[in-house]
Amino acid sequence: MIRSRFAVTRLIVLPYLALLTLYLLVVGGAGGWLLVNVRALESRLLIDRLHEDLRPLAESLARTDHSDFIAVAGSALDAEVRGTFARHPALRGVALRDAEGGYELHSTETGAIASRSAPPLSPNARQAALDLPANERLHSESDARFLLRFDLTSAQERPVRLEFSFDRAVLLARVDQGMAAVKEAMLWFSLAGGASIFLALAITLFAMRSTRKIEGHFQEIYRRAAMTDIAAELVHDLRNPLMALLANVKALLLSPDQTREIAAELDRDIMTLNDKLNGFLKLTRSHDDSFETTDIGALVRDVGRLAGPVLAEHGLTLQLQIAEDLPLLSVQQSALRDALLNVIINAAQSGQKQGAIEVQVRARNKAIIVSVQDRGEGIAAEHLPFVFDAFYTTKADGNGLGLAIVKRIVQAHHGQVRAENRRGGGVRILLTLPLQQQEIPKWWRPRKKNFPI
C-alpha cells in the first residue's frame, strides 16, 4: 500500500495551518492585551464618574460641623445623602466617621434607606490616598462591597472619613457592559480573519487544481511531441538495417550461390530491427503495473540469476553485496526487474575482460540505493551527460534504448538514476529509489483527455 504524502499537503495545507495558528496566537495575545486595557479604561472612567458625582457631597460635608451631622439624622445633609442613593442604584451605604463615633445610611433588602450608628474611626486609620487606586481595587479585592473613601478634616483638626459602599458585582457588570461592544467587535474581527484564511486556502486549492489540470494537458502535449521526436529518431535509426536488408535481398538475387551467408545476414538484420522496435515499445509503454511491497534484496538476486548466462558469455561473474535488514520497498516488480537487468547487461558489455560486476544494495536517507559497477572502458566525459537519452549510444551494435528505459522506469518510482566514471576505470550506475512513494489522491488528479495535435 503506497502512503499518500502528496505535495499539496506539505506545500499548501501545512503552511496555511501554520499561518492560521500564528493568526490565532497573535489575535489571542493582542485580544487579551486589548481586553485588559479596555477593562482598565472602563474601570477608571467609572470610578472617575463616581468621584465627580460624589465630590460635591464630600465638599458640603467638609464645610459643616461633622458632629452635628453625625448626631442629627434629619439634617439637610442627611436628605442630600439620601438623594445620592436614588442616583446610584449600586450604592449600598454612606458612612461618616470620626474618632468619637459615626453615622451611616444604608439600603435595606426592600430598597428603603435606613440609618444606624457606625463604629468610630480607628486612630491609626490610613489616609485614603495611601490605598491602591480605586480602579485597581475594583478588580483586585474580593469583598462583596466596594468602598470609595474621602478623607476630611474637622474644625478641631481631627480626621474624618466619608465612605461610600457600592455593590461590587453591579459595578463590575457596568464595566462588562461597557466592554461588550469591544468584545463583539473582536469576535467578529477574529471570525472574519479566520474565514479569510480558509477562503484563501480554498481559492488556492482550487487554483492549484485548475493549474494541475492545465499542467496535465501541457504534459500530454509535451509527451506526444517527445514521442514524435523519438519516433523520428527511430525511423532514422531503422534506415541502416533496412538498407542492409534491401542490399542483401538484391544480393540474394544476384548471387544465389551465397544464399547461406546472405540468409545469415538477413537474419541478423531482422533481429536488429526487432530489438530496436522492442526497445522503442518498452520506452513508450506506460508502466501502469500495480505497486507491490517487495524484498529488494530478493529481487536483485533474481535479476542476478537471469543475467547469469549473459555474464558467462563475457567471461564475467556477479558479485552481490546486499545489506541485511533492508526495509521493504513498494515497487512495480516486473518493470524494476527489467531496469536492473538492463543495467547489469550494459555493465557486462562495458569491455571488462575478467572479474566480476559488482552490485551493492543499501539503505540510506529514506531510500534504497542500488549500485552497479564494472571495470570496463568507461564513458568519455563528453558522452556522460547523454547516456540516458533515447537512441544515444557509443557502441557500434547498440541501439541507445537500454539506459533510456532504465531512466523512465526509475522516474516512474519517483527515483533518480545517474552514471559516473570510477577511479581506475569503469562505470558506476546508481539507482536511488525512495522508501515511500508519493501518490496523489484521486480527487487531486487531473482528468486525462486526448488532445489532437
Summary of the structure (lengths in Angstrom):
residues: 453
radius of gyration: 47.1
end to end distance: 36.8
largest distance: 155.4
contacts: 1261
relative contact order: 0.09
helix: 55%
strand: 17%
